[in-house]
């Protein structure tokens, strides 16, 4: 009986070892040890940059890296290691290689220089296909970075490099976007191939030359991209700017706000009426709270499509307004609540009203 149990244990252990050997062999090495071993064995280094709380990282560890075909591919070519980006050597490596999202996978030479970087979880074929790019100089991110540092600035190269930087959340993307814009003709700028420059707000932040070009050439973008899509993007940008004024993150004078209202009006946007109400509310923010309440009493009920910014002023009115301001603000909230469709904003307004009524009863 004992002999059978012993044999069963041996078989089970053999099966477990066999299973773990099928997948990627991640070794417990320091970064220096991994580089030294890669140099000795004439291999590259594959680094899995993960965190303990990252779901896609866990999926790669539990379901993708243990697969035989993944192990067969990686174990023959790489010394494989993984580091928690919040512990040990992780933070330093993350800073060194610009790791800003998880999981990030690095392919390195034995001297520690970057050949290629991948961001995000993927299936077995996807991770193999992605790492294969390391062996293609036209796709390897390290090769592109070296070309950029060497002065390569052709339009085709900048477009490819920019899209790579976007995938990596690399802050250099804003610089490369500006350089690409400088290379484009007016006809190319409004072409669909480059529309992403104007919809990615990291590449074209508020006040940037890229945003200004979009607003100045609105009608040409409408012809090339389509009015509905372009109008939606332009309206979003005006709303974001006015919201910054609402939150006092940006200061605009009465004169500047009037000019902004005229600028919006000349574009004849689908939701021009709503935006003009936003402008009037923004103008009232520069005055006293009683003026703000008065304007909101009138303008909130003209807004048909855009979100009514009731909750953005709630705390301010409740903390700094007169008793009459507060009563009027609650009255506005109750009227809005009654006529709004169900949604998150309606739920939040209800919470604001309930909180106010509860506090008043206690007082």
C-alpha positions in Angstrom: 0.0 0.0 0.0 2.8 2.4 1.0 4.6 1.6 -2.2 1.5 2.5 -4.3 1.1 5.8 -2.5 4.8 6.6 -3.0 4.6 5.9 -6.7 1.4 8.0 -7.0 3.2 10.9 -5.3 6.2 10.6 -7.6 3.9 10.6 -10.7 2.0 13.6 -9.4 5.2 15.6 -8.8 6.5 14.5 -12.2 3.3 15.8 -13.8 3.5 19.1 -12.0 7.1 19.6 -13.0 6.3 18.6 -16.5 3.5 21.1 -16.6 5.6 24.0 -15.3 8.4 23.2 -17.8 5.9 23.4 -20.7 5.4 27.1 -20.1 7.7 30.1 -20.0 10.6 29.5 -17.6 10.7 32.7 -15.5 13.9 32.6 -13.5 14.4 34.2 -10.0 17.3 36.5 -10.9 18.3 40.0 -10.2 18.3 42.3 -13.2 22.1 42.2 -13.4 22.1 38.4 -13.0 19.6 38.1 -15.9 21.9 40.3 -18.1 25.0 38.3 -17.2 23.2 35.0 -17.9 21.9 36.3 -21.3 25.5 37.3 -22.2 26.8 33.9 -21.2 24.1 31.9 -23.1 24.0 34.3 -26.1 20.3 35.1 -25.5 18.1 38.2 -25.2 16.3 39.1 -22.0 12.5 39.1 -21.7 11.1 41.1 -18.8 7.5 40.9 -17.6 6.7 44.2 -15.7 3.7 43.6 -13.6 1.9 44.7 -10.4 0.1 42.6 -7.8 -3.3 44.3 -8.5 -3.2 44.2 -12.3 -5.9 41.8 -13.7 -4.3 41.4 -17.2 -1.0 40.7 -15.6 -2.5 37.9 -13.6 -4.2 36.5 -16.7 -0.9 36.4 -18.5 0.7 34.6 -15.5 -2.0 32.0 -15.0 -3.3 31.3 -18.5 -0.9 32.5 -21.2 2.7 32.0 -20.1 2.1 28.4 -18.9 1.1 27.3 -22.4 3.5 25.0 -24.2 3.7 26.9 -27.5 4.5 30.1 -25.6 7.2 28.3 -23.5 8.7 26.7 -26.6 9.0 30.1 -28.2 10.4 32.1 -25.3 12.7 29.5 -23.6 14.8 29.0 -26.6 15.5 32.7 -27.2 15.3 34.5 -23.9 16.4 34.6 -20.3 12.9 35.3 -18.9 12.4 37.3 -15.6 9.6 39.2 -14.0 9.5 42.1 -11.6 6.8 43.7 -9.5 7.0 47.3 -10.5 6.1 48.4 -7.0 8.7 46.3 -5.1 12.4 45.7 -5.1 14.1 46.6 -8.3 10.8 47.2 -10.0 10.4 51.0 -9.5 13.9 51.7 -10.7 13.5 49.5 -13.8 10.1 51.1 -14.5 11.7 54.5 -14.5 14.6 53.4 -16.6 12.4 51.9 -19.3 9.5 54.2 -19.1 6.9 51.7 -17.8 3.7 53.5 -17.4 1.0 50.8 -17.8 0.7 47.2 -16.9 1.6 44.7 -18.0 4.5 46.0 -20.0 6.9 43.5 -21.6 10.5 44.4 -22.5 12.9 42.7 -24.9 16.5 43.7 -24.0 20.0 43.0 -25.2 22.4 41.5 -22.8 23.9 44.9 -22.3 20.6 46.2 -21.0 19.6 48.3 -24.0 16.0 48.2 -25.2 15.1 46.4 -28.4 11.3 46.4 -28.1 8.5 47.1 -25.7 4.9 45.8 -25.6 2.1 47.1 -23.5 -1.1 45.2 -22.4 -2.2 41.6 -22.0 -2.8 39.5 -25.1 -3.4 35.8 -26.0 -0.7 33.3 -26.8 -0.4 34.1 -30.5 -0.6 37.8 -29.7 2.3 37.8 -27.3 4.5 35.7 -29.7 3.6 37.9 -32.6 4.3 41.1 -30.6 7.7 39.9 -29.4 8.6 38.8 -32.9 8.5 42.5 -33.8 11.7 42.8 -31.8 13.5 41.1 -34.7 12.1 43.5 -37.3 13.9 46.9 -37.3 10.9 48.6 -38.9 8.7 47.6 -36.0 11.0 47.3 -33.0 10.4 50.3 -30.7 14.1 50.4 -29.6 15.2 50.7 -33.2 12.7 53.5 -33.8 13.8 55.4 -30.7 17.4 55.1 -31.9 16.5 56.4 -35.3 14.6 59.3 -33.8 17.5 60.2 -31.5 19.8 60.0 -34.6 17.7 62.7 -36.3 15.2 60.8 -38.5 12.2 63.1 -39.1 10.5 61.9 -42.2 6.8 62.1 -42.2 6.3 58.4 -42.6 8.7 57.6 -39.8 7.1 60.2 -37.4 3.7 58.8 -38.0 4.8 55.3 -37.2 6.8 56.4 -34.2 4.0 58.5 -32.8 1.6 55.6 -32.9 4.1 53.5 -31.0 4.6 56.2 -28.3 0.8 56.5 -27.9 0.7 52.7 -27.1 3.4 53.2 -24.5 1.8 56.3 -22.9 5.1 58.0 -23.5 5.1 61.8 -22.8 7.4 62.3 -25.8 4.2 61.7 -27.9 3.3 65.4 -27.7 6.6 66.5 -29.0 6.5 64.0 -31.9 2.9 65.1 -32.7 4.0 68.7 -33.1 6.9 67.6 -35.3 4.6 65.6 -37.5 2.1 68.5 -37.8 4.9 70.7 -39.1 5.6 68.2 -41.9 2.0 68.0 -43.1 0.4 70.1 -45.8 -3.0 71.7 -45.1 -4.6 69.0 -47.3 -3.0 66.3 -45.2 -3.9 67.8 -41.9 -7.6 67.5 -42.6 -7.2 64.0 -44.0 -8.7 61.1 -42.1 -5.2 59.5 -41.7 -4.3 62.2 -39.3 -7.6 62.8 -37.6 -6.3 61.0 -34.4 -4.1 64.1 -33.8 -7.2 66.1 -33.1 -9.2 63.6 -31.1 -6.4 62.6 -28.8 -6.3 65.4 -26.2 -2.9 64.5 -25.0 -1.5 65.2 -28.5 -3.6 68.4 -28.9 -4.3 69.8 -25.4 -6.3 72.9 -24.8 -4.7 76.0 -26.2 -2.2 74.0 -28.3 -1.5 74.9 -31.9 -3.1 71.6 -33.0 -6.3 72.4 -31.3 -6.3 75.9 -32.7 -5.9 74.5 -36.2 -8.9 72.3 -35.7 -11.1 75.2 -34.5 -9.9 77.5 -37.3 -10.4 74.9 -40.0 -13.7 73.4 -38.7 -15.5 73.6 -42.1 -12.7 71.8 -44.0 -12.6 69.0 -41.4 -16.3 68.7 -41.8 -16.0 68.1 -45.5 -13.2 65.6 -45.1 -14.2 63.7 -41.9 -17.9 64.3 -41.7 -19.8 67.1 -39.9 -21.3 64.9 -37.1 -18.0 63.5 -36.0 -16.1 66.8 -36.2 -18.9 68.8 -34.5 -18.9 66.3 -31.6 -15.2 66.7 -31.1 -15.3 70.5 -31.3 -18.2 70.8 -28.9 -16.4 68.5 -26.5 -13.4 70.8 -26.5 -15.6 73.9 -25.8 -17.4 72.1 -23.0 -14.2 71.0 -21.4 -12.9 74.6 -21.5 -16.1 76.0 -20.0 -16.1 73.3 -17.3 -12.6 74.4 -16.3 -14.0 78.0 -15.9 -16.9 76.6 -13.9 -14.4 74.8 -11.6 -12.1 77.9 -11.5 -9.3 75.9 -13.0 -9.1 78.5 -15.7 -9.7 82.2 -15.4 -11.4 84.1 -18.3 -12.5 87.7 -18.2 -16.0 88.8 -19.2 -14.6 90.1 -22.4 -12.9 86.8 -23.2 -16.0 84.9 -22.5 -18.1 87.1 -24.8 -15.5 86.6 -27.5 -15.7 82.8 -26.9 -19.4 82.9 -27.3 -19.1 84.7 -30.6 -16.5 82.3 -31.8 -18.7 79.3 -31.0 -21.6 81.0 -32.7 -19.7 81.5 -36.0 -19.2 77.7 -36.3 -23.0 77.0 -36.2 -22.5 73.8 -34.2 -25.5 71.5 -33.7 -25.7 72.3 -30.0 -24.9 76.0 -30.3 -27.8 76.9 -28.0 -26.6 74.7 -25.2 -23.0 76.0 -25.5 -24.3 79.6 -25.4 -26.0 78.8 -22.1 -22.7 77.4 -20.9 -21.0 80.6 -21.8 -23.6 82.7 -19.9 -23.2 80.5 -16.9 -19.4 80.9 -17.1 -19.8 84.6 -17.3 -21.8 84.6 -14.1 -19.1 82.6 -12.3 -16.9 85.7 -12.5 -19.6 87.6 -10.4 -21.3 87.0 -7.1 -23.1 83.8 -6.1 -26.5 85.5 -6.3 -25.8 86.3 -10.0 -24.8 82.8 -10.6 -28.0 81.4 -9.2 -30.1 83.8 -11.2 -28.4 82.9 -14.5 -28.6 79.2 -13.7 -32.3 79.5 -12.9 -32.8 80.7 -16.5 -30.2 78.9 -18.5 -30.4 75.4 -17.0 -33.8 74.9 -18.5 -32.7 75.9 -22.0 -30.1 73.2 -22.2 -31.5 70.3 -24.2 -28.6 67.9 -25.0 -25.5 68.7 -22.9 -25.3 67.8 -19.3 -26.7 70.5 -17.0 -23.8 71.5 -14.7 -26.0 71.7 -11.5 -23.8 69.5 -9.4 -20.6 71.5 -10.2 -21.9 74.5 -8.3 -23.8 72.7 -5.5 -21.0 72.7 -2.9 -20.1 76.3 -3.7 -23.7 77.6 -3.3 -24.3 75.5 -0.1 -21.1 76.7 1.5 -21.0 80.3 0.5 -24.5 81.3 -0.6 -27.0 83.3 1.4 -30.0 81.4 2.8 -32.1 82.7 -0.1 -29.4 81.5 -2.6 -29.6 78.0 -1.1 -33.4 77.9 -1.2 -33.4 79.0 -4.9 -30.7 76.5 -5.7 -32.6 73.6 -4.2 -35.8 74.7 -6.0 -33.8 74.6 -9.3 -32.6 71.1 -8.4 -36.1 69.8 -7.7 -37.4 71.2 -11.0 -34.4 69.7 -12.9 -35.0 66.3 -11.2 -38.6 66.2 -12.2 -37.9 66.8 -15.9 -34.7 64.8 -16.4 -34.5 61.4 -17.9 -33.1 58.6 -15.6 -29.3 58.6 -15.5 -26.3 59.2 -13.3 -26.7 63.0 -13.2 -30.3 62.6 -12.0 -29.2 60.2 -9.3 -26.6 62.6 -8.1 -29.0 65.6 -8.0 -31.3 63.4 -5.9 -28.5 62.7 -3.5 -27.8 66.5 -3.2 -31.4 67.3 -2.5 -31.8 64.6 0.1 -28.6 65.6 1.8 -29.7 69.2 2.0 -33.2 68.3 3.3 -31.6 66.0 5.9 -29.3 68.7 7.2 -32.0 71.3 7.4 -34.2 69.0 9.5 -31.3 68.4 11.9 -30.7 72.2 12.1 
